[in-house]
Amino acid sequence: MKCPICKKEFSDMKYRPFCSKRCADIDLGNWLNGSYAFPAEELDDEDIKELNEAMEKKLYDTEES
C-alpha cells in the first residue's frame, strides 16, 4: 500500500491507511483546518419543503411495513 499523504510504500498496518502517526496527524489536521471540503449547494424554501415531504413519506412507509 501507499500512504495517501507521503506516498511511501508501507506494510505496517498500525496507522492504516497511513504509514505513520505523523501522516495520520497531518491528515487529521487537514480536516480540522478546512483543507478538505465538500461543495455545498444552497437550498431554497421549495427544496426544503420537498425534502421534508420525502422524509415524511419514507418514515410513513417504514412505519406501515
All heavy atoms as TSV, in Angstrom:
chain	resi	resn	atom	element	x	y	z
A	1	MET	N	N	0.827	-1.186	0.000
A	1	MET	CA	C	0.000	0.000	0.000
A	1	MET	C	C	0.874	1.253	0.000
A	1	MET	O	O	1.985	1.226	0.490
A	1	MET	CB	C	-0.876	0.032	1.248
A	1	MET	CG	C	-2.018	-0.944	1.267
A	1	MET	SD	S	-3.033	-0.716	2.738
A	1	MET	CE	C	-4.022	0.644	2.233
A	2	LYS	N	N	0.305	2.327	-0.494
A	2	LYS	CA	C	0.993	3.618	-0.457
A	2	LYS	C	C	0.220	4.559	0.446
A	2	LYS	O	O	-1.010	4.607	0.416
A	2	LYS	CB	C	1.103	4.223	-1.855
A	2	LYS	CG	C	2.126	3.544	-2.725
A	2	LYS	CD	C	2.354	4.334	-3.983
A	2	LYS	CE	C	3.469	3.670	-4.771
A	2	LYS	NZ	N	3.878	4.480	-5.898
A	3	CYS	N	N	0.965	5.309	1.221
A	3	CYS	CA	C	0.384	6.298	2.123
A	3	CYS	C	C	-0.215	7.444	1.297
A	3	CYS	O	O	0.450	7.970	0.404
A	3	CYS	CB	C	1.474	6.826	3.053
A	3	CYS	SG	S	0.922	8.115	4.177
A	4	PRO	N	N	-1.465	7.850	1.582
A	4	PRO	CA	C	-2.058	8.941	0.805
A	4	PRO	C	C	-1.432	10.310	1.074
A	4	PRO	O	O	-1.607	11.230	0.287
A	4	PRO	CB	C	-3.532	8.930	1.239
A	4	PRO	CG	C	-3.569	8.190	2.513
A	4	PRO	CD	C	-2.397	7.272	2.537
A	5	ILE	N	N	-0.667	10.436	2.145
A	5	ILE	CA	C	-0.034	11.727	2.468
A	5	ILE	C	C	1.359	11.822	1.848
A	5	ILE	O	O	1.646	12.735	1.088
A	5	ILE	CB	C	0.032	11.943	3.994
A	5	ILE	CG1	C	-1.368	11.964	4.602
A	5	ILE	CG2	C	0.799	13.225	4.328
A	5	ILE	CD1	C	-2.270	13.086	4.121
A	6	CYS	N	N	2.243	10.868	2.179
A	6	CYS	CA	C	3.632	10.973	1.713
A	6	CYS	C	C	3.944	10.076	0.521
A	6	CYS	O	O	5.019	10.163	-0.055
A	6	CYS	CB	C	4.593	10.664	2.857
A	6	CYS	SG	S	4.597	8.923	3.351
A	7	LYS	N	N	3.009	9.202	0.168
A	7	LYS	CA	C	3.123	8.304	-0.995
A	7	LYS	C	C	4.175	7.213	-0.826
A	7	LYS	O	O	4.514	6.530	-1.781
A	7	LYS	CB	C	3.402	9.074	-2.299
A	7	LYS	CG	C	2.465	10.230	-2.556
A	7	LYS	CD	C	1.056	9.774	-2.756
A	7	LYS	CE	C	0.168	10.939	-3.151
A	7	LYS	NZ	N	-1.071	11.016	-2.465
A	8	LYS	N	N	4.701	7.017	0.396
A	8	LYS	CA	C	5.665	5.950	0.634
A	8	LYS	C	C	4.951	4.611	0.710
A	8	LYS	O	O	3.832	4.524	1.203
A	8	LYS	CB	C	6.415	6.161	1.947
A	8	LYS	CG	C	7.485	7.206	1.900
A	8	LYS	CD	C	8.407	7.058	3.097
A	8	LYS	CE	C	8.033	8.027	4.184
A	8	LYS	NZ	N	8.890	7.981	5.347
A	9	GLU	N	N	5.618	3.559	0.232
A	9	GLU	CA	C	5.111	2.199	0.383
A	9	GLU	C	C	5.278	1.800	1.852
A	9	GLU	O	O	6.250	2.178	2.501
A	9	GLU	CB	C	5.913	1.234	-0.493
A	9	GLU	CG	C	5.803	1.494	-1.967
A	9	GLU	CD	C	4.772	0.600	-2.645
A	9	GLU	OE1	O	4.340	-0.382	-2.039
A	9	GLU	OE2	O	4.421	0.923	-3.788
A	10	PHE	N	N	4.308	1.038	2.377
A	10	PHE	CA	C	4.437	0.574	3.752
A	10	PHE	C	C	3.723	-0.755	3.922
A	10	PHE	O	O	2.858	-1.124	3.134
A	10	PHE	CB	C	3.891	1.607	4.736
A	10	PHE	CG	C	2.391	1.775	4.689
A	10	PHE	CD1	C	1.579	1.095	5.565
A	10	PHE	CD2	C	1.809	2.614	3.758
A	10	PHE	CE1	C	0.206	1.244	5.514
A	10	PHE	CE2	C	0.440	2.773	3.705
A	10	PHE	CZ	C	-0.368	2.085	4.586
A	11	SER	N	N	4.091	-1.490	4.953
A	11	SER	CA	C	3.449	-2.774	5.220
A	11	SER	C	C	2.874	-2.837	6.633
A	11	SER	O	O	2.017	-3.662	6.908
A	11	SER	CB	C	4.439	-3.913	5.008
A	11	SER	OG	O	5.566	-3.724	5.841
A	12	ASP	N	N	3.338	-1.984	7.548
A	12	ASP	CA	C	2.813	-1.964	8.911
A	12	ASP	C	C	1.417	-1.348	8.888
A	12	ASP	O	O	1.238	-0.205	8.487
A	12	ASP	CB	C	3.742	-1.161	9.824
A	12	ASP	CG	C	3.306	-1.173	11.275
A	12	ASP	OD1	O	2.306	-1.854	11.594
A	12	ASP	OD2	O	3.954	-0.497	12.092
A	13	MET	N	N	0.410	-2.099	9.313
A	13	MET	CA	C	-0.976	-1.651	9.213
A	13	MET	C	C	-1.455	-0.904	10.461
A	13	MET	O	O	-2.635	-0.614	10.588
A	13	MET	CB	C	-1.892	-2.851	8.973
A	13	MET	CG	C	-1.608	-3.538	7.678
A	13	MET	SD	S	-1.825	-2.387	6.321
A	13	MET	CE	C	-1.993	-3.472	4.966
A	14	LYS	N	N	-0.554	-0.556	11.357
A	14	LYS	CA	C	-0.948	0.093	12.613
A	14	LYS	C	C	-1.717	1.395	12.379
A	14	LYS	O	O	-2.682	1.675	13.077
A	14	LYS	CB	C	0.288	0.351	13.473
A	14	LYS	CG	C	-0.038	0.931	14.817
A	14	LYS	CD	C	1.198	1.064	15.689
A	14	LYS	CE	C	0.828	1.665	17.025
A	14	LYS	NZ	N	1.982	1.819	17.892
A	15	TYR	N	N	-1.296	2.205	11.415
A	15	TYR	CA	C	-1.939	3.505	11.156
A	15	TYR	C	C	-2.675	3.528	9.824
A	15	TYR	O	O	-2.943	4.588	9.284
A	15	TYR	CB	C	-0.894	4.626	11.207
A	15	TYR	CG	C	-0.253	4.752	12.555
A	15	TYR	CD1	C	1.024	4.273	12.793
A	15	TYR	CD2	C	-0.938	5.330	13.609
A	15	TYR	CE1	C	1.604	4.375	14.037
A	15	TYR	CE2	C	-0.369	5.441	14.864
A	15	TYR	CZ	C	0.900	4.957	15.069
A	15	TYR	OH	O	1.472	5.061	16.321
A	16	ARG	N	N	-3.008	2.372	9.317
A	16	ARG	CA	C	-3.661	2.241	8.026
A	16	ARG	C	C	-4.806	3.226	7.857
A	16	ARG	O	O	-5.566	3.408	8.786
A	16	ARG	CB	C	-4.179	0.810	7.901
A	16	ARG	CG	C	-4.684	0.482	6.551
A	16	ARG	CD	C	-5.109	-0.956	6.493
A	16	ARG	NE	N	-6.255	-0.999	5.607
A	16	ARG	CZ	C	-7.188	-1.891	5.623
A	16	ARG	NH1	N	-7.153	-2.853	6.489
A	16	ARG	NH2	N	-8.177	-1.832	4.783
A	17	PRO	N	N	-4.959	3.925	6.795
A	17	PRO	CA	C	-4.255	3.795	5.511
A	17	PRO	C	C	-2.983	4.627	5.430
A	17	PRO	O	O	-2.441	4.830	4.359
A	17	PRO	CB	C	-5.286	4.308	4.511
A	17	PRO	CG	C	-5.977	5.405	5.254
A	17	PRO	CD	C	-6.052	4.892	6.680
A	18	PHE	N	N	-2.503	5.134	6.573
A	18	PHE	CA	C	-1.301	5.961	6.594
A	18	PHE	C	C	-0.113	5.114	7.013
A	18	PHE	O	O	-0.261	4.071	7.633
A	18	PHE	CB	C	-1.481	7.148	7.543
A	18	PHE	CG	C	-2.736	7.919	7.252
A	18	PHE	CD1	C	-3.870	7.751	8.021
A	18	PHE	CD2	C	-2.794	8.782	6.174
A	18	PHE	CE1	C	-5.038	8.432	7.729
A	18	PHE	CE2	C	-3.956	9.463	5.870
A	18	PHE	CZ	C	-5.084	9.288	6.656
A	19	CYS	N	N	1.090	5.591	6.710
A	19	CYS	CA	C	2.289	4.825	7.035
A	19	CYS	C	C	2.771	5.081	8.458
A	19	CYS	O	O	3.522	4.284	9.002
A	19	CYS	CB	C	3.403	5.144	6.040
A	19	CYS	SG	S	3.991	6.859	6.134
A	20	SER	N	N	2.318	6.184	9.063
A	20	SER	CA	C	2.807	6.530	10.393
A	20	SER	C	C	1.805	7.439	11.109
A	20	SER	O	O	0.873	7.968	10.499
A	20	SER	CB	C	4.140	7.269	10.278
A	20	SER	OG	O	3.937	8.515	9.613
A	21	LYS	N	N	2.028	7.613	12.397
A	21	LYS	CA	C	1.194	8.535	13.169
A	21	LYS	C	C	1.345	9.949	12.628
A	21	LYS	O	O	0.388	10.709	12.585
A	21	LYS	CB	C	1.584	8.485	14.644
A	21	LYS	CG	C	0.724	9.385	15.515
A	21	LYS	CD	C	0.941	9.132	16.974
A	21	LYS	CE	C	0.163	10.005	17.912
A	21	LYS	NZ	N	-0.830	10.890	17.449
A	22	ARG	N	N	2.548	10.303	12.201
A	22	ARG	CA	C	2.788	11.634	11.646
A	22	ARG	C	C	1.866	11.909	10.462
A	22	ARG	O	O	1.202	12.950	10.401
A	22	ARG	CB	C	4.248	11.773	11.225
A	22	ARG	CG	C	4.574	13.102	10.589
A	22	ARG	CD	C	6.035	13.115	10.069
A	22	ARG	NE	N	6.267	14.274	9.251
A	22	ARG	CZ	C	5.971	14.366	7.948
A	22	ARG	NH1	N	5.436	13.333	7.313
A	22	ARG	NH2	N	6.209	15.462	7.281
A	23	CYS	N	N	1.798	10.966	9.512
A	23	CYS	CA	C	0.942	11.167	8.344
A	23	CYS	C	C	-0.538	11.153	8.738
A	23	CYS	O	O	-1.332	11.919	8.186
A	23	CYS	CB	C	1.234	10.114	7.280
A	23	CYS	SG	S	2.790	10.428	6.393
A	24	ALA	N	N	-0.914	10.315	9.694
A	24	ALA	CA	C	-2.294	10.306	10.175
A	24	ALA	C	C	-2.649	11.654	10.801
A	24	ALA	O	O	-3.734	12.196	10.581
A	24	ALA	CB	C	-2.501	9.175	11.177
A	25	ASP	N	N	-1.718	12.221	11.577
A	25	ASP	CA	C	-1.949	13.525	12.205
A	25	ASP	C	C	-2.024	14.649	11.165
A	25	ASP	O	O	-2.818	15.585	11.308
A	25	ASP	CB	C	-0.861	13.833	13.231
A	25	ASP	CG	C	-0.993	12.984	14.483
A	25	ASP	OD1	O	-2.063	12.375	14.696
A	25	ASP	OD2	O	-0.020	12.927	15.257
A	26	ILE	N	N	-1.216	14.560	10.128
A	26	ILE	CA	C	-1.272	15.558	9.049
A	26	ILE	C	C	-2.654	15.519	8.398
A	26	ILE	O	O	-3.273	16.555	8.165
A	26	ILE	CB	C	-0.153	15.323	8.013
A	26	ILE	CG1	C	1.208	15.685	8.615
A	26	ILE	CG2	C	-0.414	16.124	6.736
A	26	ILE	CD1	C	2.394	15.263	7.759
A	27	ASP	N	N	-3.148	14.315	8.133
A	27	ASP	CA	C	-4.471	14.176	7.522
A	27	ASP	C	C	-5.558	14.747	8.438
A	27	ASP	O	O	-6.429	15.482	7.987
A	27	ASP	CB	C	-4.751	12.712	7.210
A	27	ASP	CG	C	-6.071	12.531	6.495
A	27	ASP	OD1	O	-6.148	12.918	5.316
A	27	ASP	OD2	O	-7.019	12.012	7.113
A	28	LEU	N	N	-5.501	14.435	9.726
A	28	LEU	CA	C	-6.473	14.976	10.677
A	28	LEU	C	C	-6.407	16.498	10.691
A	28	LEU	O	O	-7.440	17.173	10.670
A	28	LEU	CB	C	-6.214	14.422	12.080
A	28	LEU	CG	C	-7.132	14.941	13.176
A	28	LEU	CD1	C	-8.591	14.631	12.875
A	28	LEU	CD2	C	-6.720	14.372	14.526
A	29	GLY	N	N	-5.213	17.047	10.704
A	29	GLY	CA	C	-5.044	18.499	10.660
A	29	GLY	C	C	-5.656	19.114	9.411
A	29	GLY	O	O	-6.260	20.184	9.464
A	30	ASN	N	N	-5.512	18.413	8.284
A	30	ASN	CA	C	-6.122	18.897	7.037
A	30	ASN	C	C	-7.633	18.976	7.152
A	30	ASN	O	O	-8.253	19.925	6.671
A	30	ASN	CB	C	-5.725	18.014	5.858
A	30	ASN	CG	C	-4.285	18.197	5.441
A	30	ASN	OD1	O	-3.663	19.216	5.736
A	30	ASN	ND2	N	-3.734	17.207	4.769
A	31	TRP	N	N	-8.245	17.983	7.796
A	31	TRP	CA	C	-9.695	18.017	8.000
A	31	TRP	C	C	-10.075	19.151	8.941
A	31	TRP	O	O	-11.038	19.888	8.699
A	31	TRP	CB	C	-10.210	16.690	8.570
A	31	TRP	CG	C	-10.359	15.628	7.536
A	31	TRP	CD1	C	-9.562	14.543	7.345
A	31	TRP	CD2	C	-11.377	15.545	6.527
A	31	TRP	NE1	N	-10.013	13.800	6.287
A	31	TRP	CE2	C	-11.126	14.392	5.771
A	31	TRP	CE3	C	-12.468	16.345	6.193
A	31	TRP	CZ2	C	-11.932	14.004	4.705
A	31	TRP	CZ3	C	-13.275	15.956	5.128
A	31	TRP	CH2	C	-12.996	14.795	4.398
A	32	LEU	N	N	-9.330	19.281	10.039
A	32	LEU	CA	C	-9.688	20.267	11.055
A	32	LEU	C	C	-9.501	21.707	10.592
A	32	LEU	O	O	-10.250	22.596	11.013
A	32	LEU	CB	C	-8.889	20.017	12.333
A	32	LEU	CG	C	-9.203	18.692	13.046
A	32	LEU	CD1	C	-8.280	18.502	14.238
A	32	LEU	CD2	C	-10.654	18.613	13.457
A	33	ASN	N	N	-8.505	21.963	9.739
A	33	ASN	CA	C	-8.296	23.350	9.303
A	33	ASN	C	C	-9.051	23.689	8.014
A	33	ASN	O	O	-8.919	24.778	7.483
A	33	ASN	CB	C	-6.803	23.676	9.167
A	33	ASN	CG	C	-6.143	23.025	7.978
A	33	ASN	OD1	O	-6.786	22.646	7.008
A	33	ASN	ND2	N	-4.821	22.886	8.036
A	34	GLY	N	N	-9.843	22.730	7.507
A	34	GLY	CA	C	-10.680	23.019	6.341
A	34	GLY	C	C	-10.007	22.810	5.000
A	34	GLY	O	O	-10.547	23.225	3.973
A	35	SER	N	N	-8.836	22.170	4.987
A	35	SER	CA	C	-8.177	21.912	3.703
A	35	SER	C	C	-8.989	20.964	2.838
A	35	SER	O	O	-8.940	21.030	1.620
A	35	SER	CB	C	-6.786	21.318	3.927
A	35	SER	OG	O	-5.945	22.277	4.522
A	36	TYR	N	N	-9.694	20.047	3.485
A	36	TYR	CA	C	-10.597	19.153	2.764
A	36	TYR	C	C	-11.997	19.734	2.919
A	36	TYR	O	O	-12.415	20.075	4.011
A	36	TYR	CB	C	-10.592	17.751	3.351
A	36	TYR	CG	C	-9.263	17.032	3.353
A	36	TYR	CD1	C	-8.904	16.219	4.411
A	36	TYR	CD2	C	-8.371	17.139	2.298
A	36	TYR	CE1	C	-7.699	15.527	4.428
A	36	TYR	CE2	C	-7.168	16.459	2.299
A	36	TYR	CZ	C	-6.841	15.647	3.369
A	36	TYR	OH	O	-5.662	14.979	3.372
A	37	ALA	N	N	-12.710	19.822	1.838
A	37	ALA	CA	C	-14.069	20.361	1.920
A	37	ALA	C	C	-14.937	19.717	0.854
A	37	ALA	O	O	-14.453	19.325	-0.207
A	37	ALA	CB	C	-14.044	21.875	1.726
A	38	PHE	N	N	-16.190	19.610	1.159
A	38	PHE	CA	C	-17.173	19.125	0.209
A	38	PHE	C	C	-17.984	20.310	-0.277
A	38	PHE	O	O	-18.409	21.141	0.528
A	38	PHE	CB	C	-18.115	18.099	0.866
A	38	PHE	CG	C	-17.425	16.847	1.275
A	38	PHE	CD1	C	-17.017	16.654	2.582
A	38	PHE	CD2	C	-17.169	15.858	0.346
A	38	PHE	CE1	C	-16.382	15.489	2.967
A	38	PHE	CE2	C	-16.523	14.694	0.720
A	38	PHE	CZ	C	-16.131	14.508	2.031
A	39	PRO	N	N	-18.218	20.401	-1.579
A	39	PRO	CA	C	-19.008	21.522	-2.075
A	39	PRO	C	C	-20.441	21.437	-1.551
A	39	PRO	O	O	-20.993	20.356	-1.408
A	39	PRO	CB	C	-18.960	21.373	-3.589
A	39	PRO	CG	C	-18.544	19.972	-3.843
A	39	PRO	CD	C	-17.795	19.501	-2.638
A	40	ALA	N	N	-21.001	22.560	-1.241
A	40	ALA	CA	C	-22.377	22.628	-0.745
A	40	ALA	C	C	-23.217	23.459	-1.695
A	40	ALA	O	O	-22.709	24.329	-2.403
A	40	ALA	CB	C	-22.389	23.239	0.643
A	41	GLU	N	N	-24.488	23.180	-1.684
A	41	GLU	CA	C	-25.409	23.909	-2.532
A	41	GLU	C	C	-26.494	24.505	-1.638
A	41	GLU	O	O	-27.058	23.818	-0.790
A	41	GLU	CB	C	-26.032	22.938	-3.540
A	41	GLU	CG	C	-26.948	23.581	-4.539
A	41	GLU	CD	C	-27.476	22.572	-5.545
A	41	GLU	OE1	O	-26.674	21.808	-6.107
A	41	GLU	OE2	O	-28.701	22.565	-5.736
A	42	GLU	N	N	-26.758	25.783	-1.818
A	42	GLU	CA	C	-27.809	26.443	-1.048
A	42	GLU	C	C	-29.170	25.881	-1.454
A	42	GLU	O	O	-29.440	25.684	-2.635
A	42	GLU	CB	C	-27.792	27.950	-1.288
A	42	GLU	CG	C	-26.591	28.650	-0.688
A	42	GLU	CD	C	-26.642	28.686	0.835
A	42	GLU	OE1	O	-27.739	28.812	1.407
A	42	GLU	OE2	O	-25.565	28.582	1.430
A	43	LEU	N	N	-30.022	25.637	-0.468
A	43	LEU	CA	C	-31.373	25.164	-0.731
A	43	LEU	C	C	-32.352	26.305	-0.517
A	43	LEU	O	O	-32.247	27.048	0.456
A	43	LEU	CB	C	-31.727	24.014	0.215
A	43	LEU	CG	C	-30.867	22.757	0.122
A	43	LEU	CD1	C	-31.293	21.754	1.180
A	43	LEU	CD2	C	-30.961	22.142	-1.254
A	44	ASP	N	N	-33.292	26.414	-1.426
A	44	ASP	CA	C	-34.327	27.429	-1.225
A	44	ASP	C	C	-35.496	26.786	-0.460
A	44	ASP	O	O	-35.490	25.587	-0.164
A	44	ASP	CB	C	-34.778	28.054	-2.543
A	44	ASP	CG	C	-35.384	27.059	-3.518
A	44	ASP	OD1	O	-35.801	25.965	-3.099
A	44	ASP	OD2	O	-35.447	27.387	-4.711
A	45	ASP	N	N	-36.496	27.557	-0.115
A	45	ASP	CA	C	-37.619	27.072	0.688
A	45	ASP	C	C	-38.357	25.924	0.006
A	45	ASP	O	O	-38.789	24.977	0.669
A	45	ASP	CB	C	-38.594	28.213	0.995
A	45	ASP	CG	C	-38.008	29.226	1.967
A	45	ASP	OD1	O	-37.060	28.864	2.700
A	45	ASP	OD2	O	-38.501	30.369	1.999
A	46	GLU	N	N	-38.487	25.965	-1.305
A	46	GLU	CA	C	-39.182	24.905	-2.039
A	46	GLU	C	C	-38.406	23.590	-1.946
A	46	GLU	O	O	-38.991	22.521	-1.759
A	46	GLU	CB	C	-39.377	25.312	-3.503
A	46	GLU	CG	C	-40.204	24.333	-4.310
A	46	GLU	CD	C	-41.635	24.164	-3.801
A	46	GLU	OE1	O	-42.208	25.127	-3.251
A	46	GLU	OE2	O	-42.171	23.049	-3.947
A	47	ASP	N	N	-37.072	23.656	-2.068
A	47	ASP	CA	C	-36.247	22.451	-1.943
A	47	ASP	C	C	-36.398	21.840	-0.559
A	47	ASP	O	O	-36.516	20.623	-0.416
A	47	ASP	CB	C	-34.771	22.778	-2.194
A	47	ASP	CG	C	-34.466	23.154	-3.626
A	47	ASP	OD1	O	-35.202	22.714	-4.526
A	47	ASP	OD2	O	-33.483	23.895	-3.839
A	48	ILE	N	N	-36.391	22.669	0.466
A	48	ILE	CA	C	-36.523	22.193	1.840
A	48	ILE	C	C	-37.886	21.539	2.046
A	48	ILE	O	O	-37.992	20.472	2.660
A	48	ILE	CB	C	-36.291	23.345	2.840
A	48	ILE	CG1	C	-34.831	23.799	2.752
A	48	ILE	CG2	C	-36.658	22.929	4.257
A	48	ILE	CD1	C	-34.532	25.075	3.505
A	49	LYS	N	N	-38.924	22.138	1.502
A	49	LYS	CA	C	-40.272	21.577	1.602
A	49	LYS	C	C	-40.324	20.199	0.938
A	49	LYS	O	O	-40.869	19.242	1.503
A	49	LYS	CB	C	-41.278	22.519	0.952
A	49	LYS	CG	C	-42.692	22.037	1.032
A	49	LYS	CD	C	-43.636	23.022	0.356
A	49	LYS	CE	C	-45.047	22.448	0.304
A	49	LYS	NZ	N	-45.955	23.251	-0.481
A	50	GLU	N	N	-39.742	20.074	-0.251
A	50	GLU	CA	C	-39.731	18.793	-0.959
A	50	GLU	C	C	-38.959	17.730	-0.174
A	50	GLU	O	O	-39.386	16.578	-0.097
A	50	GLU	CB	C	-39.130	18.958	-2.353
A	50	GLU	CG	C	-40.009	19.705	-3.321
A	50	GLU	CD	C	-39.341	19.958	-4.663
A	50	GLU	OE1	O	-38.289	19.330	-4.944
A	50	GLU	OE2	O	-39.863	20.787	-5.429
A	51	LEU	N	N	-37.833	18.109	0.403
A	51	LEU	CA	C	-37.059	17.159	1.204
A	51	LEU	C	C	-37.841	16.696	2.426
A	51	LEU	O	O	-37.849	15.509	2.763
A	51	LEU	CB	C	-35.732	17.785	1.633
A	51	LEU	CG	C	-34.664	17.892	0.562
A	51	LEU	CD1	C	-33.495	18.724	1.069
A	51	LEU	CD2	C	-34.187	16.520	0.150
A	52	ASN	N	N	-38.490	17.625	3.113
A	52	ASN	CA	C	-39.291	17.269	4.282
A	52	ASN	C	C	-40.421	16.316	3.907
A	52	ASN	O	O	-40.685	15.346	4.616
A	52	ASN	CB	C	-39.849	18.514	4.974
A	52	ASN	CG	C	-38.821	19.216	5.807
A	52	ASN	OD1	O	-37.890	18.599	6.307
A	52	ASN	ND2	N	-38.980	20.520	5.964
A	53	GLU	N	N	-41.094	16.593	2.801
A	53	GLU	CA	C	-42.177	15.719	2.359
A	53	GLU	C	C	-41.659	14.327	2.019
A	53	GLU	O	O	-42.285	13.320	2.366
A	53	GLU	CB	C	-42.890	16.337	1.155
A	53	GLU	CG	C	-43.724	17.547	1.510
A	53	GLU	CD	C	-44.266	18.294	0.290
A	53	GLU	OE1	O	-43.957	17.903	-0.860
A	53	GLU	OE2	O	-45.003	19.273	0.507
A	54	ALA	N	N	-40.519	14.245	1.370
A	54	ALA	CA	C	-39.929	12.949	1.021
A	54	ALA	C	C	-39.541	12.179	2.276
A	54	ALA	O	O	-39.759	10.964	2.364
A	54	ALA	CB	C	-38.717	13.146	0.111
A	55	MET	N	N	-38.988	12.871	3.267
A	55	MET	CA	C	-38.602	12.209	4.518
A	55	MET	C	C	-39.832	11.724	5.276
A	55	MET	O	O	-39.836	10.615	5.825
A	55	MET	CB	C	-37.766	13.153	5.384
A	55	MET	CG	C	-36.384	13.370	4.828
A	55	MET	SD	S	-35.313	14.575	5.675
A	55	MET	CE	C	-35.941	14.737	7.284
A	56	GLU	N	N	-40.877	12.538	5.319
A	56	GLU	CA	C	-42.101	12.126	5.998
A	56	GLU	C	C	-42.730	10.917	5.308
A	56	GLU	O	O	-43.203	9.995	5.967
A	56	GLU	CB	C	-43.091	13.288	6.041
A	56	GLU	CG	C	-42.694	14.362	7.023
A	56	GLU	CD	C	-43.592	15.591	6.963
A	56	GLU	OE1	O	-44.590	15.581	6.204
A	56	GLU	OE2	O	-43.275	16.565	7.668
A	57	LYS	N	N	-42.725	10.904	3.969
A	57	LYS	CA	C	-43.272	9.766	3.232
A	57	LYS	C	C	-42.462	8.509	3.530
A	57	LYS	O	O	-43.016	7.444	3.774
A	57	LYS	CB	C	-43.270	10.051	1.735
A	57	LYS	CG	C	-43.870	8.928	0.908
A	57	LYS	CD	C	-43.839	9.256	-0.567
A	57	LYS	CE	C	-44.459	8.210	-1.449
A	57	LYS	NZ	N	-44.330	6.840	-1.080
A	58	LYS	N	N	-41.150	8.632	3.536
A	58	LYS	CA	C	-40.278	7.493	3.818
A	58	LYS	C	C	-40.535	6.978	5.236
A	58	LYS	O	O	-40.640	5.768	5.455
A	58	LYS	CB	C	-38.814	7.915	3.653
A	58	LYS	CG	C	-37.809	6.867	3.962
A	58	LYS	CD	C	-37.664	5.926	2.814
A	58	LYS	CE	C	-36.482	5.003	3.077
A	58	LYS	NZ	N	-36.404	3.930	2.145
A	59	LEU	N	N	-40.681	7.868	6.204
A	59	LEU	CA	C	-40.957	7.485	7.580
A	59	LEU	C	C	-42.315	6.793	7.667
A	59	LEU	O	O	-42.461	5.757	8.307
A	59	LEU	CB	C	-40.924	8.715	8.495
A	59	LEU	CG	C	-41.182	8.472	9.967
A	59	LEU	CD1	C	-40.115	7.565	10.556
A	59	LEU	CD2	C	-41.225	9.788	10.721
A	60	TYR	N	N	-43.326	7.336	6.995
A	60	TYR	CA	C	-44.660	6.761	6.998
A	60	TYR	C	C	-44.640	5.369	6.365
A	60	TYR	O	O	-45.225	4.423	6.900
A	60	TYR	CB	C	-45.627	7.679	6.241
A	60	TYR	CG	C	-47.031	7.149	6.166
A	60	TYR	CD1	C	-47.873	7.183	7.280
A	60	TYR	CD2	C	-47.531	6.605	4.984
A	60	TYR	CE1	C	-49.158	6.693	7.223
A	60	TYR	CE2	C	-48.821	6.113	4.911
A	60	TYR	CZ	C	-49.630	6.145	6.031
A	60	TYR	OH	O	-50.903	5.657	5.962
A	61	ASP	N	N	-43.940	5.217	5.235
A	61	ASP	CA	C	-43.844	3.920	4.562
A	61	ASP	C	C	-43.139	2.894	5.441
A	61	ASP	O	O	-43.507	1.731	5.473
A	61	ASP	CB	C	-43.106	4.044	3.226
A	61	ASP	CG	C	-43.913	4.819	2.183
A	61	ASP	OD1	O	-45.133	5.020	2.395
A	61	ASP	OD2	O	-43.321	5.241	1.158
A	62	THR	N	N	-42.127	3.320	6.186
A	62	THR	CA	C	-41.375	2.434	7.070
A	62	THR	C	C	-42.247	1.978	8.229
A	62	THR	O	O	-42.212	0.825	8.636
A	62	THR	CB	C	-40.113	3.136	7.599
A	62	THR	OG1	O	-39.326	3.563	6.484
A	62	THR	CG2	C	-39.279	2.216	8.458
A	63	GLU	N	N	-43.045	2.892	8.794
A	63	GLU	CA	C	-43.905	2.553	9.927
A	63	GLU	C	C	-45.000	1.576	9.518
A	63	GLU	O	O	-45.416	0.747	10.320
A	63	GLU	CB	C	-44.527	3.822	10.511
A	63	GLU	CG	C	-43.528	4.673	11.262
A	63	GLU	CD	C	-44.130	5.979	11.752
A	63	GLU	OE1	O	-45.263	6.318	11.360
A	63	GLU	OE2	O	-43.450	6.665	12.520
A	64	GLU	N	N	-45.470	1.639	8.285
A	64	GLU	CA	C	-46.520	0.727	7.830
A	64	GLU	C	C	-46.002	-0.679	7.574
A	64	GLU	O	O	-46.748	-1.626	7.616
A	64	GLU	CB	C	-47.162	1.262	6.544
A	64	GLU	CG	C	-48.131	2.393	6.801
A	64	GLU	CD	C	-48.944	2.708	5.553
A	64	GLU	OE1	O	-48.532	2.316	4.445
A	64	GLU	OE2	O	-49.979	3.356	5.707
A	65	SER	N	N	-44.721	-0.819	7.298
A	65	SER	CA	C	-44.138	-2.136	6.985
A	65	SER	C	C	-44.029	-3.010	8.195
A	65	SER	O	O	-43.990	-2.693	9.284
A	65	SER	CB	C	-42.757	-1.977	6.380
A	65	SER	OG	O	-42.842	-1.260	5.172
